[in-house]
Structure formats: structure tokens, C-alpha cells
């Protein structure tokens, strides 16, 4: 079954376990970005994928933009 990009991101995030307990939200963001990048861009039987992820810098934007900002991810550390 083929998932749309949003559903695929939700599924991948559900499998994500941070490598350690971080003190800053930005460290969690980087850990998640690395995991998402490796999972979203795994070679498939249809070929290689090139889904871009970007760190958002402005306070008015989400933390991670996926696929030309089609999916936005906001992290909160409490």
C-alpha cells in the first residue's frame, strides 16, 4: 500500500526513538531529521528517492519542513 507523504512521516515518527535524552529541543530536531532522512530516502524497488528536509529558522515556521514544505513538523520539549 502506498502512503501519502504526511502518513509516511507519521508512521516513521512513530518508530523513532531518540538516540539519547537531550537537553535542547534543537538536538531532538536534528536527531529526528536524521532518522526521517534515512527512512524517507531509503532505496525502493522503484529506485532512489530524494525527499528534501529543511530546518526552519523563523519563529513563525515549524521545526522541520519535509518534501518542499508539504509536511511541517513542530517539536516541543517539556
N, CA, C and O atoms as a Maestro MAE file, in Angstrom:
{
 s_m_m2io_version
 :::
 2.0.0
}

f_m_ct {
 s_m_title
 :::
 protein
 m_atom[312] {
  # First column is atom index #
  i_m_mmod_type
  r_m_x_coord
  r_m_y_coord
  r_m_z_coord
  i_m_residue_number
  s_m_chain_name
  s_m_pdb_residue_name
  s_m_pdb_atom_name
  i_m_atomic_number
  :::
  1 25 0.837 -1.176 0.000 1 A "UNK " " N  " 7
  2 3 0.000 0.000 0.000 1 A "UNK " " CA " 6
  3 2 0.885 1.243 0.000 1 A "UNK " " C  " 6
  4 15 1.885 1.299 0.716 1 A "UNK " " O  " 8
  5 25 0.523 2.215 -0.785 2 A "UNK " " N  " 7
  6 3 1.283 3.450 -0.876 2 A "UNK " " CA " 6
  7 2 0.686 4.489 0.067 2 A "UNK " " C  " 6
  8 15 -0.527 4.697 0.098 2 A "UNK " " O  " 8
  9 25 1.557 5.133 0.831 3 A "UNK " " N  " 7
  10 3 1.125 6.172 1.753 3 A "UNK " " CA " 6
  11 2 1.437 7.529 1.151 3 A "UNK " " C  " 6
  12 15 2.398 7.675 0.396 3 A "UNK " " O  " 8
  13 25 0.621 8.526 1.488 4 A "UNK " " N  " 7
  14 3 1.000 9.869 1.088 4 A "UNK " " CA " 6
  15 2 2.113 10.335 2.021 4 A "UNK " " C  " 6
  16 15 2.389 9.686 3.029 4 A "UNK " " O  " 8
  17 25 2.746 11.442 1.694 5 A "UNK " " N  " 7
  18 3 3.917 11.898 2.443 5 A "UNK " " CA " 6
  19 2 3.586 12.155 3.911 5 A "UNK " " C  " 6
  20 15 4.378 11.803 4.785 5 A "UNK " " O  " 8
  21 25 2.441 12.755 4.197 6 A "UNK " " N  " 7
  22 3 2.052 13.011 5.576 6 A "UNK " " CA " 6
  23 2 1.947 11.709 6.364 6 A "UNK " " C  " 6
  24 15 2.537 11.576 7.436 6 A "UNK " " O  " 8
  25 25 1.188 10.745 5.826 7 A "UNK " " N  " 7
  26 3 1.010 9.466 6.516 7 A "UNK " " CA " 6
  27 2 2.335 8.732 6.683 7 A "UNK " " C  " 6
  28 15 2.564 8.084 7.704 7 A "UNK " " O  " 8
  29 25 3.195 8.829 5.698 8 A "UNK " " N  " 7
  30 3 4.503 8.185 5.783 8 A "UNK " " CA " 6
  31 2 5.336 8.824 6.900 8 A "UNK " " C  " 6
  32 15 6.006 8.118 7.654 8 A "UNK " " O  " 8
  33 25 5.297 10.150 7.007 9 A "UNK " " N  " 7
  34 3 6.034 10.839 8.081 9 A "UNK " " CA " 6
  35 2 5.496 10.432 9.450 9 A "UNK " " C  " 6
  36 15 6.274 10.173 10.368 9 A "UNK " " O  " 8
  37 25 4.175 10.374 9.595 10 A "UNK " " N  " 7
  38 3 3.572 9.973 10.869 10 A "UNK " " CA " 6
  39 2 4.019 8.560 11.239 10 A "UNK " " C  " 6
  40 15 4.358 8.299 12.393 10 A "UNK " " O  " 8
  41 25 4.021 7.664 10.286 11 A "UNK " " N  " 7
  42 3 4.442 6.288 10.525 11 A "UNK " " CA " 6
  43 2 5.910 6.222 10.955 11 A "UNK " " C  " 6
  44 15 6.254 5.495 11.887 11 A "UNK " " O  " 8
  45 25 6.759 6.970 10.286 12 A "UNK " " N  " 7
  46 3 8.191 6.976 10.616 12 A "UNK " " CA " 6
  47 2 8.418 7.573 12.002 12 A "UNK " " C  " 6
  48 15 9.198 7.034 12.788 12 A "UNK " " O  " 8
  49 25 7.745 8.678 12.307 13 A "UNK " " N  " 7
  50 3 7.905 9.303 13.621 13 A "UNK " " CA " 6
  51 2 7.462 8.345 14.722 13 A "UNK " " C  " 6
  52 15 8.037 8.342 15.811 13 A "UNK " " O  " 8
  53 25 6.456 7.544 14.449 14 A "UNK " " N  " 7
  54 3 6.002 6.551 15.425 14 A "UNK " " CA " 6
  55 2 7.058 5.512 15.746 14 A "UNK " " C  " 6
  56 15 7.031 4.921 16.825 14 A "UNK " " O  " 8
  57 25 7.984 5.278 14.839 15 A "UNK " " N  " 7
  58 3 9.067 4.311 15.045 15 A "UNK " " CA " 6
  59 2 10.341 4.953 15.595 15 A "UNK " " C  " 6
  60 15 11.285 4.249 15.954 15 A "UNK " " O  " 8
  61 25 10.370 6.278 15.663 16 A "UNK " " N  " 7
  62 3 11.579 6.998 16.078 16 A "UNK " " CA " 6
  63 2 11.777 6.935 17.580 16 A "UNK " " C  " 6
  64 15 10.854 7.193 18.353 16 A "UNK " " O  " 8
  65 25 12.986 6.592 17.983 17 A "UNK " " N  " 7
  66 3 13.415 6.671 19.375 17 A "UNK " " CA " 6
  67 2 14.677 7.512 19.391 17 A "UNK " " C  " 6
  68 15 15.670 7.127 18.773 17 A "UNK " " O  " 8
  69 25 14.674 8.649 20.075 18 A "UNK " " N  " 7
  70 3 15.881 9.470 20.120 18 A "UNK " " CA " 6
  71 2 17.071 8.642 20.613 18 A "UNK " " C  " 6
  72 15 16.920 7.744 21.441 18 A "UNK " " O  " 8
  73 25 18.245 8.961 20.090 19 A "UNK " " N  " 7
  74 3 19.448 8.208 20.446 19 A "UNK " " CA " 6
  75 2 19.807 8.369 21.915 19 A "UNK " " C  " 6
  76 15 20.427 7.483 22.503 19 A "UNK " " O  " 8
  77 25 19.421 9.496 22.513 20 A "UNK " " N  " 7
  78 3 19.675 9.730 23.933 20 A "UNK " " CA " 6
  79 2 18.711 10.800 24.421 20 A "UNK " " C  " 6
  80 15 17.911 11.326 23.647 20 A "UNK " " O  " 8
  81 25 18.792 11.118 25.706 21 A "UNK " " N  " 7
  82 3 17.990 12.204 26.254 21 A "UNK " " CA " 6
  83 2 18.779 13.498 26.080 21 A "UNK " " C  " 6
  84 15 19.872 13.654 26.626 21 A "UNK " " O  " 8
  85 25 18.214 14.414 25.317 22 A "UNK " " N  " 7
  86 3 18.899 15.669 25.007 22 A "UNK " " CA " 6
  87 2 18.417 16.782 25.936 22 A "UNK " " C  " 6
  88 15 17.349 16.690 26.542 22 A "UNK " " O  " 8
  89 25 19.227 17.830 26.030 23 A "UNK " " N  " 7
  90 3 18.849 18.962 26.875 23 A "UNK " " CA " 6
  91 2 18.137 20.060 26.090 23 A "UNK " " C  " 6
  92 15 17.495 20.930 26.677 23 A "UNK " " O  " 8
  93 25 18.252 20.018 24.749 24 A "UNK " " N  " 7
  94 3 17.667 21.080 23.924 24 A "UNK " " CA " 6
  95 2 16.740 20.494 22.862 24 A "UNK " " C  " 6
  96 15 16.964 19.400 22.343 24 A "UNK " " O  " 8
  97 25 15.700 21.253 22.559 25 A "UNK " " N  " 7
  98 3 14.769 20.851 21.506 25 A "UNK " " CA " 6
  99 2 15.472 20.718 20.158 25 A "UNK " " C  " 6
  100 15 15.142 19.833 19.369 25 A "UNK " " O  " 8
  101 25 16.435 21.591 19.896 26 A "UNK " " N  " 7
  102 3 17.137 21.545 18.609 26 A "UNK " " CA " 6
  103 2 17.908 20.241 18.434 26 A "UNK " " C  " 6
  104 15 18.085 19.773 17.309 26 A "UNK " " O  " 8
  105 25 18.365 19.656 19.529 27 A "UNK " " N  " 7
  106 3 19.068 18.372 19.429 27 A "UNK " " CA " 6
  107 2 18.101 17.249 19.075 27 A "UNK " " C  " 6
  108 15 18.447 16.345 18.314 27 A "UNK " " O  " 8
  109 25 16.887 17.305 19.627 28 A "UNK " " N  " 7
  110 3 15.846 16.342 19.241 28 A "UNK " " CA " 6
  111 2 15.483 16.536 17.768 28 A "UNK " " C  " 6
  112 15 15.310 15.565 17.031 28 A "UNK " " O  " 8
  113 25 15.371 17.790 17.350 29 A "UNK " " N  " 7
  114 3 15.047 18.087 15.953 29 A "UNK " " CA " 6
  115 2 16.082 17.467 15.015 29 A "UNK " " C  " 6
  116 15 15.729 16.831 14.022 29 A "UNK " " O  " 8
  117 25 17.356 17.657 15.338 30 A "UNK " " N  " 7
  118 3 18.412 17.118 14.479 30 A "UNK " " CA " 6
  119 2 18.391 15.592 14.451 30 A "UNK " " C  " 6
  120 15 18.598 14.984 13.401 30 A "UNK " " O  " 8
  121 25 18.142 14.976 15.602 31 A "UNK " " N  " 7
  122 3 18.065 13.524 15.674 31 A "UNK " " CA " 6
  123 2 16.904 13.010 14.820 31 A "UNK " " C  " 6
  124 15 17.052 12.050 14.063 31 A "UNK " " O  " 8
  125 25 15.746 13.666 14.954 32 A "UNK " " N  " 7
  126 3 14.574 13.272 14.158 32 A "UNK " " CA " 6
  127 2 14.817 13.513 12.672 32 A "UNK " " C  " 6
  128 15 14.439 12.688 11.839 32 A "UNK " " O  " 8
  129 25 15.439 14.628 12.339 33 A "UNK " " N  " 7
  130 3 15.722 14.908 10.921 33 A "UNK " " CA " 6
  131 2 16.599 13.819 10.308 33 A "UNK " " C  " 6
  132 15 16.348 13.372 9.189 33 A "UNK " " O  " 8
  133 25 17.618 13.398 11.036 34 A "UNK " " N  " 7
  134 3 18.499 12.337 10.532 34 A "UNK " " CA " 6
  135 2 17.725 11.036 10.324 34 A "UNK " " C  " 6
  136 15 17.909 10.347 9.320 34 A "UNK " " O  " 8
  137 25 16.857 10.708 11.282 35 A "UNK " " N  " 7
  138 3 16.062 9.493 11.174 35 A "UNK " " CA " 6
  139 2 15.084 9.580 10.007 35 A "UNK " " C  " 6
  140 15 14.973 8.645 9.215 35 A "UNK " " O  " 8
  141 25 14.380 10.696 9.902 36 A "UNK " " N  " 7
  142 3 13.446 10.885 8.789 36 A "UNK " " CA " 6
  143 2 14.154 10.810 7.448 36 A "UNK " " C  " 6
  144 15 13.673 10.161 6.519 36 A "UNK " " O  " 8
  145 25 15.290 11.469 7.350 37 A "UNK " " N  " 7
  146 3 16.037 11.478 6.093 37 A "UNK " " CA " 6
  147 2 16.440 10.057 5.687 37 A "UNK " " C  " 6
  148 15 16.281 9.667 4.531 37 A "UNK " " O  " 8
  149 25 16.958 9.294 6.640 38 A "UNK " " N  " 7
  150 3 17.384 7.934 6.304 38 A "UNK " " CA " 6
  151 2 16.195 7.046 5.938 38 A "UNK " " C  " 6
  152 15 16.307 6.205 5.047 38 A "UNK " " O  " 8
  153 25 15.065 7.221 6.610 39 A "UNK " " N  " 7
  154 3 13.892 6.397 6.330 39 A "UNK " " CA " 6
  155 2 13.172 6.809 5.040 39 A "UNK " " C  " 6
  156 15 12.778 5.953 4.248 39 A "UNK " " O  " 8
  157 25 13.004 8.103 4.834 40 A "UNK " " N  " 7
  158 3 12.286 8.569 3.646 40 A "UNK " " CA " 6
  159 2 13.076 8.343 2.362 40 A "UNK " " C  " 6
  160 15 12.488 8.170 1.295 40 A "UNK " " O  " 8
  161 25 14.390 8.342 2.457 41 A "UNK " " N  " 7
  162 3 15.220 8.241 1.254 41 A "UNK " " CA " 6
  163 2 15.882 6.890 1.081 41 A "UNK " " C  " 6
  164 15 16.882 6.769 0.374 41 A "UNK " " O  " 8
  165 25 15.324 5.866 1.729 42 A "UNK " " N  " 7
  166 3 15.811 4.504 1.504 42 A "UNK " " CA " 6
  167 2 15.514 4.116 0.057 42 A "UNK " " C  " 6
  168 15 14.448 4.438 -0.469 42 A "UNK " " O  " 8
  169 25 16.455 3.427 -0.584 43 A "UNK " " N  " 7
  170 3 16.157 2.940 -1.942 43 A "UNK " " CA " 6
  171 2 14.964 1.981 -1.910 43 A "UNK " " C  " 6
  172 15 14.820 1.188 -0.980 43 A "UNK " " O  " 8
  173 25 14.125 2.060 -2.921 44 A "UNK " " N  " 7
  174 3 12.973 1.168 -3.042 44 A "UNK " " CA " 6
  175 2 13.102 0.373 -4.331 44 A "UNK " " C  " 6
  176 15 14.037 0.577 -5.105 44 A "UNK " " O  " 8
  177 25 12.175 -0.520 -4.555 45 A "UNK " " N  " 7
  178 3 12.204 -1.291 -5.796 45 A "UNK " " CA " 6
  179 2 11.886 -0.403 -7.004 45 A "UNK " " C  " 6
  180 15 12.077 -0.812 -8.149 45 A "UNK " " O  " 8
  181 25 11.401 0.807 -6.739 46 A "UNK " " N  " 7
  182 3 11.107 1.749 -7.810 46 A "UNK " " CA " 6
  183 2 12.263 2.711 -8.065 46 A "UNK " " C  " 6
  184 15 12.183 3.545 -8.967 46 A "UNK " " O  " 8
  185 25 13.338 2.605 -7.282 47 A "UNK " " N  " 7
  186 3 14.502 3.472 -7.458 47 A "UNK " " CA " 6
  187 2 14.784 4.291 -6.215 47 A "UNK " " C  " 6
  188 15 14.194 4.073 -5.157 47 A "UNK " " O  " 8
  189 25 15.686 5.225 -6.360 48 A "UNK " " N  " 7
  190 3 16.071 6.090 -5.245 48 A "UNK " " CA " 6
  191 2 15.101 7.255 -5.115 48 A "UNK " " C  " 6
  192 15 14.534 7.725 -6.101 48 A "UNK " " O  " 8
  193 25 14.924 7.706 -3.891 49 A "UNK " " N  " 7
  194 3 14.084 8.864 -3.615 49 A "UNK " " CA " 6
  195 2 14.986 10.011 -3.184 49 A "UNK " " C  " 6
  196 15 16.101 9.789 -2.711 49 A "UNK " " O  " 8
  197 25 14.510 11.216 -3.345 50 A "UNK " " N  " 7
  198 3 15.250 12.390 -2.912 50 A "UNK " " CA " 6
  199 2 14.276 13.379 -2.277 50 A "UNK " " C  " 6
  200 15 13.980 14.433 -2.840 50 A "UNK " " O  " 8
  201 25 13.789 13.017 -1.098 51 A "UNK " " N  " 7
  202 3 12.866 13.891 -0.381 51 A "UNK " " CA " 6
  203 2 13.696 14.813 0.499 51 A "UNK " " C  " 6
  204 15 14.441 14.360 1.368 51 A "UNK " " O  " 8
  205 25 13.557 16.095 0.265 52 A "UNK " " N  " 7
  206 3 14.352 17.088 0.981 52 A "UNK " " CA " 6
  207 2 13.725 17.420 2.334 52 A "UNK " " C  " 6
  208 15 12.505 17.516 2.467 52 A "UNK " " O  " 8
  209 25 14.587 17.591 3.330 53 A "UNK " " N  " 7
  210 3 14.178 18.049 4.654 53 A "UNK " " CA " 6
  211 2 14.938 19.324 4.947 53 A "UNK " " C  " 6
  212 15 16.125 19.431 4.638 53 A "UNK " " O  " 8
  213 25 14.254 20.300 5.547 54 A "UNK " " N  " 7
  214 3 14.914 21.562 5.878 54 A "UNK " " CA " 6
  215 2 14.622 21.932 7.325 54 A "UNK " " C  " 6
  216 15 13.519 21.725 7.831 54 A "UNK " " O  " 8
  217 25 15.642 22.484 7.976 55 A "UNK " " N  " 7
  218 3 15.463 23.053 9.312 55 A "UNK " " CA " 6
  219 2 14.886 24.441 9.122 55 A "UNK " " C  " 6
  220 15 15.431 25.253 8.374 55 A "UNK " " O  " 8
  221 25 13.805 24.707 9.786 56 A "UNK " " N  " 7
  222 3 13.195 26.026 9.694 56 A "UNK " " CA " 6
  223 2 13.815 26.933 10.750 56 A "UNK " " C  " 6
  224 15 14.074 26.488 11.869 56 A "UNK " " O  " 8
  225 25 14.053 28.187 10.414 57 A "UNK " " N  " 7
  226 3 14.765 29.095 11.305 57 A "UNK " " CA " 6
  227 2 13.872 30.140 11.961 57 A "UNK " " C  " 6
  228 15 14.179 30.597 13.062 57 A "UNK " " O  " 8
  229 25 12.815 30.517 11.339 58 A "UNK " " N  " 7
  230 3 11.958 31.586 11.861 58 A "UNK " " CA " 6
  231 2 11.047 31.061 12.973 58 A "UNK " " C  " 6
  232 15 10.661 29.892 12.960 58 A "UNK " " O  " 8
  233 25 10.713 31.901 13.907 59 A "UNK " " N  " 7
  234 3 9.814 31.504 14.995 59 A "UNK " " CA " 6
  235 2 8.397 31.242 14.481 59 A "UNK " " C  " 6
  236 15 7.612 30.583 15.163 59 A "UNK " " O  " 8
  237 25 8.064 31.734 13.322 60 A "UNK " " N  " 7
  238 3 6.708 31.552 12.807 60 A "UNK " " CA " 6
  239 2 6.575 30.294 11.951 60 A "UNK " " C  " 6
  240 15 5.489 29.989 11.459 60 A "UNK " " O  " 8
  241 25 7.678 29.564 11.773 61 A "UNK " " N  " 7
  242 3 7.648 28.357 10.956 61 A "UNK " " CA " 6
  243 2 7.791 27.113 11.828 61 A "UNK " " C  " 6
  244 15 8.206 27.203 12.984 61 A "UNK " " O  " 8
  245 25 7.450 25.969 11.279 62 A "UNK " " N  " 7
  246 3 7.623 24.715 12.004 62 A "UNK " " CA " 6
  247 2 9.114 24.385 12.126 62 A "UNK " " C  " 6
  248 15 9.952 25.065 11.533 62 A "UNK " " O  " 8
  249 25 9.441 23.350 12.888 63 A "UNK " " N  " 7
  250 3 10.846 22.987 13.106 63 A "UNK " " CA " 6
  251 2 11.466 22.267 11.913 63 A "UNK " " C  " 6
  252 15 12.632 22.492 11.590 63 A "UNK " " O  " 8
  253 25 10.692 21.403 11.258 64 A "UNK " " N  " 7
  254 3 11.199 20.623 10.127 64 A "UNK " " CA " 6
  255 2 10.192 20.721 8.985 64 A "UNK " " C  " 6
  256 15 8.997 20.501 9.177 64 A "UNK " " O  " 8
  257 25 10.686 21.050 7.804 65 A "UNK " " N  " 7
  258 3 9.867 21.029 6.597 65 A "UNK " " CA " 6
  259 2 10.258 19.812 5.773 65 A "UNK " " C  " 6
  260 15 11.442 19.570 5.540 65 A "UNK " " O  " 8
  261 25 9.273 19.052 5.335 66 A "UNK " " N  " 7
  262 3 9.528 17.821 4.593 66 A "UNK " " CA " 6
  263 2 8.926 17.935 3.203 66 A "UNK " " C  " 6
  264 15 7.792 18.385 3.043 66 A "UNK " " O  " 8
  265 25 9.702 17.520 2.187 67 A "UNK " " N  " 7
  266 3 9.172 17.463 0.833 67 A "UNK " " CA " 6
  267 2 8.729 18.796 0.306 67 A "UNK " " C  " 6
  268 15 7.556 18.975 -0.022 67 A "UNK " " O  " 8
  269 25 9.646 19.742 0.217 68 A "UNK " " N  " 7
  270 3 9.324 21.081 -0.266 68 A "UNK " " CA " 6
  271 2 8.246 21.728 0.598 68 A "UNK " " C  " 6
  272 15 7.362 22.430 0.107 68 A "UNK " " O  " 8
  273 25 8.351 21.467 1.902 69 A "UNK " " N  " 7
  274 3 7.449 22.019 2.924 69 A "UNK " " CA " 6
  275 2 5.994 21.569 2.766 69 A "UNK " " C  " 6
  276 15 5.080 22.270 3.200 69 A "UNK " " O  " 8
  277 25 5.777 20.420 2.157 70 A "UNK " " N  " 7
  278 3 4.421 19.882 2.065 70 A "UNK " " CA " 6
  279 2 3.948 19.369 3.418 70 A "UNK " " C  " 6
  280 15 2.751 19.352 3.705 70 A "UNK " " O  " 8
  281 25 4.912 18.947 4.253 71 A "UNK " " N  " 7
  282 3 4.613 18.479 5.600 71 A "UNK " " CA " 6
  283 2 5.473 19.292 6.554 71 A "UNK " " C  " 6
  284 15 6.680 19.425 6.354 71 A "UNK " " O  " 8
  285 25 4.852 19.830 7.581 72 A "UNK " " N  " 7
  286 3 5.575 20.583 8.610 72 A "UNK " " CA " 6
  287 2 5.521 19.846 9.924 72 A "UNK " " C  " 6
  288 15 4.474 19.328 10.311 72 A "UNK " " O  " 8
  289 25 6.653 19.795 10.618 73 A "UNK " " N  " 7
  290 3 6.732 19.092 11.895 73 A "UNK " " CA " 6
  291 2 7.184 20.101 12.961 73 A "UNK " " C  " 6
  292 15 8.183 20.800 12.794 73 A "UNK " " O  " 8
  293 25 6.435 20.154 14.040 74 A "UNK " " N  " 7
  294 3 6.761 21.034 15.159 74 A "UNK " " CA " 6
  295 2 7.057 20.165 16.369 74 A "UNK " " C  " 6
  296 15 6.244 19.321 16.745 74 A "UNK " " O  " 8
  297 25 8.214 20.368 16.979 75 A "UNK " " N  " 7
  298 3 8.604 19.629 18.169 75 A "UNK " " CA " 6
  299 2 8.477 20.527 19.392 75 A "UNK " " C  " 6
  300 15 8.668 21.741 19.318 75 A "UNK " " O  " 8
  301 25 8.152 19.904 20.512 76 A "UNK " " N  " 7
  302 3 8.105 20.602 21.795 76 A "UNK " " CA " 6
  303 2 8.795 19.731 22.827 76 A "UNK " " C  " 6
  304 15 8.473 18.552 22.974 76 A "UNK " " O  " 8
  305 25 9.745 20.317 23.540 77 A "UNK " " N  " 7
  306 3 10.413 19.621 24.638 77 A "UNK " " CA " 6
  307 2 9.846 20.177 25.928 77 A "UNK " " C  " 6
  308 15 9.852 21.387 26.158 77 A "UNK " " O  " 8
  309 25 9.356 19.278 26.763 78 A "UNK " " N  " 7
  310 3 8.804 19.727 28.045 78 A "UNK " " CA " 6
  311 2 9.607 19.181 29.196 78 A "UNK " " C  " 6
  312 15 9.290 19.454 30.354 78 A "UNK " " O  " 8
  :::
 }
 m_bond[311] {
  # First column is bond index #
  i_m_from
  i_m_to
  i_m_order
  :::
  1 1 2 1
  2 2 3 1
  3 3 4 2
  4 3 5 1
  5 5 6 1
  6 6 7 1
  7 7 8 2
  8 7 9 1
  9 9 10 1
  10 10 11 1
  11 11 12 2
  12 11 13 1
  13 13 14 1
  14 14 15 1
  15 15 16 2
  16 15 17 1
  17 17 18 1
  18 18 19 1
  19 19 20 2
  20 19 21 1
  21 21 22 1
  22 22 23 1
  23 23 24 2
  24 23 25 1
  25 25 26 1
  26 26 27 1
  27 27 28 2
  28 27 29 1
  29 29 30 1
  30 30 31 1
  31 31 32 2
  32 31 33 1
  33 33 34 1
  34 34 35 1
  35 35 36 2
  36 35 37 1
  37 37 38 1
  38 38 39 1
  39 39 40 2
  40 39 41 1
  41 41 42 1
  42 42 43 1
  43 43 44 2
  44 43 45 1
  45 45 46 1
  46 46 47 1
  47 47 48 2
  48 47 49 1
  49 49 50 1
  50 50 51 1
  51 51 52 2
  52 51 53 1
  53 53 54 1
  54 54 55 1
  55 55 56 2
  56 55 57 1
  57 57 58 1
  58 58 59 1
  59 59 60 2
  60 59 61 1
  61 61 62 1
  62 62 63 1
  63 63 64 2
  64 63 65 1
  65 65 66 1
  66 66 67 1
  67 67 68 2
  68 67 69 1
  69 69 70 1
  70 70 71 1
  71 71 72 2
  72 71 73 1
  73 73 74 1
  74 74 75 1
  75 75 76 2
  76 75 77 1
  77 77 78 1
  78 78 79 1
  79 79 80 2
  80 79 81 1
  81 81 82 1
  82 82 83 1
  83 83 84 2
  84 83 85 1
  85 85 86 1
  86 86 87 1
  87 87 88 2
  88 87 89 1
  89 89 90 1
  90 90 91 1
  91 91 92 2
  92 91 93 1
  93 93 94 1
  94 94 95 1
  95 95 96 2
  96 95 97 1
  97 97 98 1
  98 98 99 1
  99 99 100 2
  100 99 101 1
  101 101 102 1
  102 102 103 1
  103 103 104 2
  104 103 105 1
  105 105 106 1
  106 106 107 1
  107 107 108 2
  108 107 109 1
  109 109 110 1
  110 110 111 1
  111 111 112 2
  112 111 113 1
  113 113 114 1
  114 114 115 1
  115 115 116 2
  116 115 117 1
  117 117 118 1
  118 118 119 1
  119 119 120 2
  120 119 121 1
  121 121 122 1
  122 122 123 1
  123 123 124 2
  124 123 125 1
  125 125 126 1
  126 126 127 1
  127 127 128 2
  128 127 129 1
  129 129 130 1
  130 130 131 1
  131 131 132 2
  132 131 133 1
  133 133 134 1
  134 134 135 1
  135 135 136 2
  136 135 137 1
  137 137 138 1
  138 138 139 1
  139 139 140 2
  140 139 141 1
  141 141 142 1
  142 142 143 1
  143 143 144 2
  144 143 145 1
  145 145 146 1
  146 146 147 1
  147 147 148 2
  148 147 149 1
  149 149 150 1
  150 150 151 1
  151 151 152 2
  152 151 153 1
  153 153 154 1
  154 154 155 1
  155 155 156 2
  156 155 157 1
  157 157 158 1
  158 158 159 1
  159 159 160 2
  160 159 161 1
  161 161 162 1
  162 162 163 1
  163 163 164 2
  164 163 165 1
  165 165 166 1
  166 166 167 1
  167 167 168 2
  168 167 169 1
  169 169 170 1
  170 170 171 1
  171 171 172 2
  172 171 173 1
  173 173 174 1
  174 174 175 1
  175 175 176 2
  176 175 177 1
  177 177 178 1
  178 178 179 1
  179 179 180 2
  180 179 181 1
  181 181 182 1
  182 182 183 1
  183 183 184 2
  184 183 185 1
  185 185 186 1
  186 186 187 1
  187 187 188 2
  188 187 189 1
  189 189 190 1
  190 190 191 1
  191 191 192 2
  192 191 193 1
  193 193 194 1
  194 194 195 1
  195 195 196 2
  196 195 197 1
  197 197 198 1
  198 198 199 1
  199 199 200 2
  200 199 201 1
  201 201 202 1
  202 202 203 1
  203 203 204 2
  204 203 205 1
  205 205 206 1
  206 206 207 1
  207 207 208 2
  208 207 209 1
  209 209 210 1
  210 210 211 1
  211 211 212 2
  212 211 213 1
  213 213 214 1
  214 214 215 1
  215 215 216 2
  216 215 217 1
  217 217 218 1
  218 218 219 1
  219 219 220 2
  220 219 221 1
  221 221 222 1
  222 222 223 1
  223 223 224 2
  224 223 225 1
  225 225 226 1
  226 226 227 1
  227 227 228 2
  228 227 229 1
  229 229 230 1
  230 230 231 1
  231 231 232 2
  232 231 233 1
  233 233 234 1
  234 234 235 1
  235 235 236 2
  236 235 237 1
  237 237 238 1
  238 238 239 1
  239 239 240 2
  240 239 241 1
  241 241 242 1
  242 242 243 1
  243 243 244 2
  244 243 245 1
  245 245 246 1
  246 246 247 1
  247 247 248 2
  248 247 249 1
  249 249 250 1
  250 250 251 1
  251 251 252 2
  252 251 253 1
  253 253 254 1
  254 254 255 1
  255 255 256 2
  256 255 257 1
  257 257 258 1
  258 258 259 1
  259 259 260 2
  260 259 261 1
  261 261 262 1
  262 262 263 1
  263 263 264 2
  264 263 265 1
  265 265 266 1
  266 266 267 1
  267 267 268 2
  268 267 269 1
  269 269 270 1
  270 270 271 1
  271 271 272 2
  272 271 273 1
  273 273 274 1
  274 274 275 1
  275 275 276 2
  276 275 277 1
  277 277 278 1
  278 278 279 1
  279 279 280 2
  280 279 281 1
  281 281 282 1
  282 282 283 1
  283 283 284 2
  284 283 285 1
  285 285 286 1
  286 286 287 1
  287 287 288 2
  288 287 289 1
  289 289 290 1
  290 290 291 1
  291 291 292 2
  292 291 293 1
  293 293 294 1
  294 294 295 1
  295 295 296 2
  296 295 297 1
  297 297 298 1
  298 298 299 1
  299 299 300 2
  300 299 301 1
  301 301 302 1
  302 302 303 1
  303 303 304 2
  304 303 305 1
  305 305 306 1
  306 306 307 1
  307 307 308 2
  308 307 309 1
  309 309 310 1
  310 310 311 1
  311 311 312 2
  :::
 }
}
